[in-house]
């Protein structure tokens, strides 16, 4: 079962499961100073929207090392991708801004048994 999809990349237990999902949305207002009173405000439209995803990959149990490289390759393209929740709801087109990984429990050959990751997306203007 899919948790979400970013373009053709599917977040699921077998590939890149996430346990944390945060969505931050802003709305923009123009402000005009007024003498002796508070600034006047006027709504000018939607502002930035960001999604933060975090989780853990442990290839012996969940996720795959290859999924990290696939997302890095997608980010290298500089393209935006539709972000679709597991329910089928489309949130919009998002750019991959940043991905970080922390490798843990290294094996003798340097391969990690566990990777903590975070992924930062921003909605395309």
C-alpha positions, 0 to 999 in steps of 0.5 A: 500500500502506498503512503504517497507518491512524488511523480512516479516514485512511490513511498511504500514500505518496500522502497522509502517508508516515512514515519513523519510528514509535516506540511507548512503553508503560508499566505501573503499579505501586503502591508501599508503603513498608516499614521497613528494606526496599525498597518493596513493589510490586504491579502495578495495570494497564497505564499510558500508551501513546504512538505517535510518527510522523515523516516528510517530505512532498514533494508533488512526490514523496510525500504531500499538503498536504491530509493535514496539514489532514485530521489537524488537523481530526480532532484538532479533533474530540477523538475517538479513532480505531482505529490499525491497522498496515499488517499489519492488527494493531489497536493500540487507540484513540488520541487525537491529542495533537500535530502539528508541521510544519517547512516548508522550501525555500519557493517564491516564493509561500511554498508549501513544497516539503518539510514535515517532520512529527511526530505524537503519539498517546496510547492512550485510557484 
